[in-house]
């Protein structure tokens, strides 16, 4: 397994997948839908961004 889907990470962070996709856009991650795969590095970057801004 190479990472998590947007949907799985949004469930883990307890946020809406649309909000997570917005964070992906801000961080320039290549995620276009709830089923897009994120690498573990992208997941870490997104999680750090989310925790810093909430």
C-alpha positions in Angstrom: 0.0 0.0 0.0 1.4 3.3 -1.0 -0.7 5.7 1.0 -4.3 6.6 1.7 -7.3 7.7 -0.4 -8.6 11.2 0.2 -11.8 9.7 1.7 -9.8 7.6 4.2 -7.7 10.5 5.3 -10.7 12.8 5.7 -12.4 10.1 7.9 -9.2 9.8 10.0 -9.1 13.6 10.5 -12.9 13.8 10.9 -13.3 16.5 8.2 -15.4 16.6 5.0 -13.6 15.2 2.0 -14.4 18.4 0.0 -12.5 20.4 2.7 -9.6 18.0 2.4 -9.5 18.4 -1.4 -9.4 22.1 -0.8 -6.3 21.6 1.4 -4.8 19.4 -1.3 -5.3 22.3 -3.8 -3.6 24.7 -1.4 -0.6 22.4 -0.9 -0.5 21.5 -4.7 -1.2 17.8 -4.1 -2.4 15.9 -7.2 -5.8 14.9 -5.8 -8.9 15.5 -7.9 -11.5 13.3 -6.2 -12.4 11.5 -3.0 -10.9 8.3 -4.4 -7.5 9.9 -5.3 -4.5 8.2 -3.7 -2.2 10.3 -1.5 1.3 9.2 -0.6 2.3 9.0 3.0 4.4 12.1 2.5 1.4 14.0 1.2 -0.7 12.7 4.1 1.8 14.0 6.6 2.0 17.4 4.9 -1.8 17.6 4.8 -2.2 16.5 8.4 0.4 19.0 9.6 -1.3 21.8 7.7 -4.7 20.9 9.0 -3.5 20.7 12.7 -1.6 24.0 12.4 -4.7 25.8 11.0 -7.4 24.4 13.3 
